[in-house]
Amino acid sequence: MDRSLLYWIWLSLRCGAGSESGTYLLAQVGSPEEIYASDEARLEEVGGISKELRHALLDKDLELCKRILDFCERTNVSIMTANSDIYPKRLASIHAKPLLLYYKGKIPKIDDNVLVAVVGTRSCTEYGEKTAYKFGAELARGGAIVVSGMALGIDGMAARGALSVGGHTIAVLGCGIETAYPPQNRELMEQIIVNGTVMTEYAPGTEPSGWNFPVRNRIISGLSQATLVVEADKRSGALITAGRAQSQGRDVFAVPGKIGDRESEGTNELIRNGAKIALSAKDILREYELLYPHRIFTENIDDRRYVTSQKVKVAATDAKIDPPPRYTKNRPYQEPKRQSAPKNEDLSYLTEEERKLFALIGDRMTTDEIYKAAIASGMSLETGAMLGLLTTLEIYGLIEAVPGGSYKRVKNF
């Protein structure tokens, strides 16, 4: 057992997914082992961390960490830490980078490849399915790696398209590595493990929760040079991923849709606001072929080729294994609220927690500043839960993400 990994797991569990605190502590204190060895006086000396986090860091119990690491070793799950040689520099540059990633499958040289995130609505049209599949296949033929959340609809079809031509695809989960979510995509997940990579920052035993997915999305966009939105209505969570990409300084592309179609309102709005139009994978890959001439081969893409969405043959399932340690009591998965905010000043459509958090957000605040303000006001929130609330407010159009991992109000009430 690699004891150094125990301290990385311990730190990631104490800080929580999507938090800036882990990176801050590493910069101020040193290694995870040094942070683990810090007593209360040392942590107070460091400053810049909440009372709740200091209390969590004083819990030195490693038993759960040992169970998690043992599960990973028994089930061929690898762990990539932020100081690892294979940790992507591209991902290290984002706000609130993950301290570690659990993964299965083959890890490519991410920084030496072009990665394109393909996202969109789960409830897509038949046209959306075929288009996502076609882009997934064309991007892979042209030499790119397709990244997605492995969700139903657009994400899953793009991954299938990439696999159909022998391409590499990466799926980023919002739950533990052992859980196929949604369950309908278990076969797809098994094939990705054989021919690509499945990864997550959530420890084994973490169940799918509505709070996890918006937190996860920053990794999807952070791994990629470009994010392509194939089909999305105006309240689709895929637009949040596109917003994350923009705030990270990445390119955003969108497939134009029919005027007036609800499923295309989001993509058409992205184009109106400056996203690049993608009619073919060539439109995306030509942006990178000069920087990656050894990887990108647009001549391999035949625009006339009709790509069907046939099933991808999958590998047999692994032998039955013991379940991972369960330690979370997450809420069942919930789709973010999609209805538009009323045009008057009534915020009664928000939950009490959403109203409280919205009241705390000023002109421009980082997630850490918002979290500290929430705790100071008496709210009892984990970081992941707070990020879920921020996503809901963003989907309502009340706040928006801005560069630097910050948020600002769009509307004042």
C-alpha positions as CSV (number, residue, x, y, z in Angstrom):
1,M,0.0,0.0,0.0
2,D,1.4,3.4,-1.0
3,R,1.1,5.4,2.2
4,S,1.6,8.7,0.5
5,L,-1.7,8.1,-1.4
6,L,-3.5,7.8,2.0
7,Y,-2.8,11.5,2.7
8,W,-4.0,12.6,-0.7
9,I,-7.2,10.7,-0.2
10,W,-7.5,12.1,3.3
11,L,-7.0,15.7,2.1
12,S,-9.5,15.4,-0.8
13,L,-12.1,14.0,1.5
14,R,-11.6,16.7,4.1
15,C,-11.7,19.5,1.6
16,G,-14.5,18.1,-0.6
17,A,-14.9,18.1,-4.4
18,G,-14.8,21.4,-6.2
19,S,-13.0,23.3,-3.3
20,E,-10.1,25.7,-3.7
21,S,-9.0,24.9,-0.1
22,G,-6.8,21.9,-0.9
23,T,-4.7,23.8,-3.4
24,Y,-4.5,26.7,-1.0
25,L,-3.3,24.4,1.8
26,L,-0.7,22.8,-0.4
27,A,0.7,26.2,-1.3
28,Q,0.8,27.4,2.3
29,V,1.8,24.3,4.2
30,G,3.4,21.8,1.8
31,S,2.6,18.2,1.1
32,P,-0.7,16.4,2.2
33,E,1.4,14.6,4.8
34,E,2.6,17.9,6.2
35,I,-1.0,19.2,6.3
36,Y,-2.1,15.9,8.0
37,A,0.6,16.5,10.7
38,S,-0.5,20.1,11.3
39,D,-2.1,20.8,14.7
40,E,-4.7,23.4,15.5
41,A,-2.2,26.1,16.2
42,R,-0.5,25.5,12.9
43,L,-3.8,25.6,11.0
44,E,-4.8,28.8,12.7
45,E,-1.4,30.3,11.8
46,V,-2.0,29.5,8.1
47,G,-5.3,31.4,8.1
48,G,-7.6,31.7,5.1
49,I,-9.6,28.6,6.0
50,S,-13.0,28.3,7.6
51,K,-13.5,27.1,11.2
52,E,-15.4,24.1,9.8
53,L,-12.5,23.1,7.5
54,R,-10.0,23.5,10.4
55,H,-12.2,21.2,12.5
56,A,-12.3,18.6,9.6
57,L,-8.5,18.7,9.2
58,L,-8.1,17.9,12.9
59,D,-9.8,14.6,12.3
60,K,-6.7,12.4,11.7
61,D,-8.6,9.1,11.2
62,L,-7.2,7.2,8.2
63,E,-9.4,4.1,8.4
64,L,-11.7,5.2,5.6
65,C,-8.8,6.2,3.5
66,K,-7.2,2.8,3.9
67,R,-10.5,1.1,2.9
68,I,-10.7,3.3,-0.2
69,L,-7.1,2.6,-1.2
70,D,-7.6,-1.2,-0.5
71,F,-10.7,-1.2,-2.8
72,C,-8.8,0.6,-5.5
73,E,-5.9,-1.9,-5.4
74,R,-8.3,-4.9,-5.5
75,T,-10.3,-3.5,-8.4
76,N,-7.5,-2.1,-10.6
77,V,-8.5,1.5,-10.0
78,S,-5.5,3.9,-10.4
79,I,-5.1,7.2,-8.6
80,M,-3.6,10.3,-10.2
81,T,-2.6,13.0,-7.8
82,A,-2.0,16.7,-8.5
83,N,1.8,16.3,-8.2
84,S,1.9,13.3,-10.5
85,D,3.9,13.4,-13.8
86,I,0.7,12.3,-15.7
87,Y,-1.5,14.9,-14.1
88,P,-2.5,17.2,-17.1
89,K,-1.0,20.7,-17.0
90,R,-4.1,21.8,-18.8
91,L,-6.2,20.7,-15.8
92,A,-3.8,22.0,-13.2
93,S,-4.4,25.5,-14.6
94,I,-8.1,25.6,-13.8
95,H,-9.8,27.2,-10.8
96,A,-10.4,24.6,-8.0
97,K,-8.4,21.9,-9.7
98,P,-9.1,18.4,-8.4
99,L,-6.6,17.2,-5.9
100,L,-6.7,13.7,-7.3
101,L,-8.5,11.6,-9.9
102,Y,-9.5,8.0,-9.6
103,Y,-9.5,6.3,-13.0
104,K,-9.8,3.0,-14.9
105,G,-8.5,2.4,-18.5
106,K,-5.7,3.9,-20.5
107,I,-4.4,7.4,-19.7
108,P,-3.1,9.1,-22.9
109,K,-0.6,12.0,-22.9
110,I,-3.4,14.5,-22.4
111,D,-1.2,17.6,-22.8
112,D,0.2,16.2,-26.1
113,N,-3.3,15.6,-27.6
114,V,-6.3,17.6,-28.7
115,L,-9.3,17.0,-26.4
116,V,-12.8,18.1,-27.3
117,A,-15.7,17.9,-24.9
118,V,-19.0,17.0,-26.6
119,V,-22.0,17.9,-24.4
120,G,-25.7,18.5,-24.7
121,T,-29.1,17.7,-23.4
122,R,-30.1,14.3,-22.1
123,S,-33.5,14.5,-23.8
124,C,-32.3,15.1,-27.3
125,T,-34.0,14.7,-30.6
126,E,-33.2,11.9,-33.1
127,Y,-31.3,14.6,-35.1
128,G,-29.3,15.5,-32.0
129,E,-28.4,11.8,-31.4
130,K,-27.2,11.3,-35.0
131,T,-25.3,14.6,-35.0
132,A,-23.5,13.8,-31.7
133,Y,-22.6,10.4,-32.9
134,K,-21.3,11.8,-36.2
135,F,-19.2,14.5,-34.4
136,G,-17.8,11.9,-32.0
137,A,-16.7,9.6,-34.9
138,E,-15.4,12.5,-37.0
139,L,-13.4,14.0,-34.2
140,A,-11.8,10.6,-33.4
141,R,-11.0,10.0,-37.1
142,G,-9.3,13.4,-37.2
143,G,-7.1,12.5,-34.2
144,A,-8.9,14.1,-31.3
145,I,-9.9,12.6,-28.0
146,V,-13.6,13.0,-27.1
147,V,-14.5,13.9,-23.6
148,S,-18.0,13.7,-22.1
149,G,-20.0,13.1,-18.9
150,M,-21.3,9.7,-20.2
151,A,-24.9,11.0,-19.7
152,L,-27.8,9.8,-21.7
153,G,-28.4,11.7,-24.9
154,I,-25.7,13.8,-26.5
155,D,-22.8,12.8,-24.2
156,G,-23.3,9.1,-24.6
157,M,-23.9,9.2,-28.3
158,A,-20.7,11.2,-28.9
159,A,-18.7,8.6,-26.9
160,R,-20.2,5.8,-28.9
161,G,-19.3,7.6,-32.1
162,A,-15.7,7.9,-31.1
163,L,-15.5,4.2,-30.0
164,S,-17.1,3.1,-33.3
165,V,-14.0,4.2,-35.3
166,G,-11.5,3.0,-32.7
167,G,-10.9,6.4,-31.1
168,H,-10.1,7.2,-27.5
169,T,-12.7,8.7,-25.3
170,I,-12.7,10.0,-21.7
171,A,-15.8,9.9,-19.5
172,V,-15.8,12.0,-16.4
173,L,-18.2,10.8,-13.7
174,G,-20.1,12.6,-11.0
175,C,-20.0,9.6,-8.6
176,G,-17.6,6.8,-7.5
177,I,-15.6,5.0,-10.1
178,E,-17.5,1.7,-9.5
179,T,-20.9,3.2,-10.4
180,A,-22.2,3.3,-13.9
181,Y,-24.5,6.3,-14.0
182,P,-26.9,6.3,-15.6
183,P,-27.3,2.5,-15.3
184,Q,-28.4,2.3,-18.9
185,N,-24.8,3.2,-19.9
186,R,-23.1,0.4,-18.0
187,E,-22.1,-1.4,-21.3
188,L,-20.8,1.9,-22.7
189,M,-18.8,2.4,-19.5
190,E,-17.2,-1.1,-19.8
191,Q,-16.2,-0.4,-23.4
192,I,-14.7,3.0,-22.5
193,I,-12.6,1.3,-19.8
194,V,-11.3,-1.1,-22.4
195,N,-10.6,1.5,-25.1
196,G,-10.4,4.8,-23.2
197,T,-10.6,6.3,-19.7
198,V,-13.2,6.6,-17.1
199,M,-12.3,9.1,-14.3
200,T,-13.8,10.9,-11.3
201,E,-12.6,13.0,-8.4
202,Y,-15.2,11.4,-6.2
203,A,-14.0,8.6,-3.9
204,P,-15.3,5.0,-4.4
205,G,-18.6,4.7,-2.5
206,T,-19.9,8.2,-3.5
207,E,-23.4,7.8,-4.9
208,P,-24.7,10.0,-7.8
209,S,-26.2,13.2,-6.5
210,G,-27.6,16.3,-8.2
211,W,-24.9,18.4,-6.4
212,N,-22.1,16.4,-7.9
213,F,-22.7,17.0,-11.7
214,P,-22.2,20.7,-11.9
215,V,-19.0,20.4,-9.8
216,R,-17.8,17.6,-12.2
217,N,-18.4,19.8,-15.3
218,R,-15.4,22.0,-14.6
219,I,-13.2,18.9,-15.2
220,I,-14.9,18.1,-18.5
221,S,-14.2,21.6,-19.8
222,G,-10.8,21.8,-18.0
223,L,-9.4,18.8,-19.7
224,S,-10.4,20.0,-23.2
225,Q,-9.2,22.7,-25.5
226,A,-12.7,23.1,-26.9
227,T,-16.3,22.3,-25.8
228,L,-18.9,21.5,-28.4
229,V,-22.6,21.9,-27.5
230,V,-24.6,19.8,-30.0
231,E,-28.1,20.4,-28.8
232,A,-29.5,22.2,-25.8
233,D,-32.5,24.2,-24.7
234,K,-32.1,27.5,-22.9
235,R,-32.0,25.9,-19.5
236,S,-29.8,22.9,-20.3
237,G,-27.0,22.1,-17.9
238,A,-24.7,21.8,-21.0
239,L,-24.7,25.6,-21.1
240,I,-23.1,25.6,-17.7
241,T,-20.3,23.4,-19.1
242,A,-19.9,25.9,-21.9
243,G,-19.8,28.7,-19.4
244,R,-17.1,26.9,-17.4
245,A,-15.1,26.5,-20.7
246,Q,-15.4,30.2,-21.4
247,S,-14.3,31.2,-17.9
248,Q,-11.3,28.8,-18.3
249,G,-10.3,30.5,-21.5
250,R,-11.2,27.6,-23.7
251,D,-12.9,27.6,-27.1
252,V,-16.7,27.0,-27.3
253,F,-18.4,25.7,-30.4
254,A,-22.1,25.0,-31.1
255,V,-24.1,23.2,-33.7
256,P,-26.7,25.6,-35.1
257,G,-30.3,24.4,-34.9
258,K,-33.6,25.2,-36.5
259,I,-35.0,28.6,-35.5
260,G,-37.8,28.2,-33.1
261,D,-37.0,24.6,-32.0
262,R,-36.8,24.4,-28.2
263,E,-34.0,21.9,-28.3
264,S,-31.8,24.4,-30.3
265,E,-32.6,27.6,-28.3
266,G,-29.5,27.1,-26.2
267,T,-27.0,26.4,-29.0
268,N,-28.4,29.2,-31.1
269,E,-28.0,31.6,-28.2
270,L,-24.4,30.5,-27.7
271,I,-23.7,31.3,-31.3
272,R,-25.3,34.7,-30.9
273,N,-23.1,35.4,-27.9
274,G,-19.9,34.5,-29.7
275,A,-19.5,30.7,-29.8
276,K,-18.0,29.4,-33.0
277,I,-20.2,27.5,-35.4
278,A,-19.5,23.8,-36.0
279,L,-21.0,22.1,-39.0
280,S,-18.3,19.5,-39.1
281,A,-15.4,18.2,-36.9
282,K,-13.1,19.9,-39.4
283,D,-14.4,23.3,-38.2
284,I,-13.1,22.4,-34.7
285,L,-9.9,20.6,-35.6
286,R,-8.6,23.1,-38.0
287,E,-8.1,25.5,-35.1
288,Y,-5.5,23.1,-33.6
289,E,-3.8,21.4,-36.6
290,L,-0.9,23.8,-36.7
291,L,-0.2,23.3,-33.0
292,Y,-0.6,19.6,-33.1
293,P,0.5,18.5,-36.6
294,H,1.5,15.1,-35.3
295,R,-1.9,14.5,-33.9
296,I,-4.5,16.1,-36.1
297,F,-5.3,14.8,-39.6
298,T,-8.4,16.5,-41.0
299,E,-7.9,14.7,-44.3
300,N,-9.1,11.5,-42.5
301,I,-12.6,13.1,-42.1
302,D,-15.1,12.5,-44.9
303,D,-17.9,15.0,-44.6
304,R,-20.0,13.0,-46.9
305,R,-19.7,9.8,-44.8
306,Y,-23.1,9.0,-43.3
307,V,-22.5,7.7,-39.8
308,T,-25.2,5.6,-38.2
309,S,-25.7,5.2,-34.4
310,Q,-25.3,1.5,-34.4
311,K,-24.5,-0.2,-31.0
312,V,-20.9,-0.5,-30.1
313,K,-19.8,-4.0,-29.2
314,V,-18.8,-4.1,-25.5
315,A,-16.5,-6.3,-23.5
316,A,-17.7,-8.8,-21.0
317,T,-18.2,-7.5,-17.4
318,D,-15.6,-8.1,-14.8
319,A,-16.0,-10.7,-12.1
320,K,-18.1,-9.8,-9.2
321,I,-16.3,-7.8,-6.5
322,D,-16.9,-6.7,-3.0
323,P,-18.7,-3.3,-2.9
324,P,-16.6,-0.2,-2.0
325,P,-16.9,1.6,1.3
326,R,-20.0,3.7,1.6
327,Y,-19.6,6.9,3.5
328,T,-21.9,9.5,1.9
329,K,-25.6,10.2,2.4
330,N,-26.2,12.1,-0.8
331,R,-29.5,13.2,-2.1
332,P,-31.0,11.2,-5.0
333,Y,-30.2,12.7,-8.4
334,Q,-32.2,15.8,-9.3
335,E,-32.1,17.6,-12.6
336,P,-31.5,21.3,-12.1
337,K,-34.6,23.4,-12.2
338,R,-35.3,24.4,-15.8
339,Q,-38.1,26.9,-15.6
340,S,-37.4,30.6,-16.3
341,A,-37.2,33.0,-13.4
342,P,-40.3,35.3,-13.2
343,K,-39.8,38.7,-14.5
344,N,-41.1,40.4,-11.4
345,E,-39.2,40.8,-8.1
346,D,-40.8,37.7,-6.5
347,L,-38.2,35.1,-5.6
348,S,-40.7,32.7,-4.0
349,Y,-39.9,30.2,-6.8
350,L,-36.5,29.7,-5.1
351,T,-35.9,27.4,-2.2
352,E,-35.1,29.0,1.1
353,E,-31.4,28.0,0.7
354,E,-31.3,29.4,-2.8
355,R,-32.7,32.7,-1.6
356,K,-30.3,32.9,1.2
357,L,-27.3,32.2,-1.0
358,F,-28.4,34.6,-3.7
359,A,-28.8,37.4,-1.1
360,L,-25.1,37.0,-0.2
361,I,-23.7,37.3,-3.7
362,G,-22.3,40.6,-4.6
363,D,-20.9,42.1,-7.8
364,R,-18.0,39.7,-8.0
365,M,-17.1,37.0,-5.5
366,T,-15.1,33.8,-5.7
367,T,-16.6,30.5,-4.6
368,D,-14.5,30.6,-1.4
369,E,-15.7,34.1,-0.6
370,I,-19.3,33.0,-1.1
371,Y,-18.7,29.9,1.0
372,K,-17.3,31.9,3.9
373,A,-20.1,34.4,3.7
374,A,-22.6,31.5,3.7
375,I,-21.0,30.0,6.8
376,A,-20.8,33.3,8.5
377,S,-24.5,33.9,7.9
378,G,-25.4,30.7,9.6
379,M,-26.0,28.5,6.6
380,S,-24.8,24.8,7.0
381,L,-23.5,23.8,3.6
382,E,-20.9,21.5,2.2
383,T,-18.9,22.8,-0.7
384,G,-20.5,20.5,-3.2
385,A,-24.0,21.5,-2.0
386,M,-23.2,25.2,-2.4
387,L,-21.9,24.7,-5.9
388,G,-25.1,22.9,-6.7
389,L,-27.1,25.9,-5.5
390,L,-24.9,28.3,-7.5
391,T,-25.6,26.2,-10.6
392,T,-29.3,26.4,-10.0
393,L,-29.1,30.2,-9.6
394,E,-27.0,30.3,-12.8
395,I,-29.5,28.3,-14.8
396,Y,-32.3,30.7,-13.6
397,G,-30.2,33.6,-15.0
398,L,-29.8,35.3,-11.6
399,I,-26.0,35.0,-11.5
400,E,-23.2,34.2,-14.0
401,A,-19.8,32.7,-13.9
402,V,-16.9,35.0,-14.7
403,P,-13.2,34.3,-15.3
404,G,-11.2,33.4,-12.2
405,G,-13.7,31.0,-10.7
406,S,-16.0,33.9,-9.6
407,Y,-19.7,34.7,-9.8
408,K,-21.6,38.0,-10.2
409,R,-25.2,39.0,-10.1
410,V,-27.0,39.4,-13.3
411,K,-30.2,40.7,-11.7
412,N,-30.6,42.8,-8.6
413,F,-33.7,42.2,-6.5
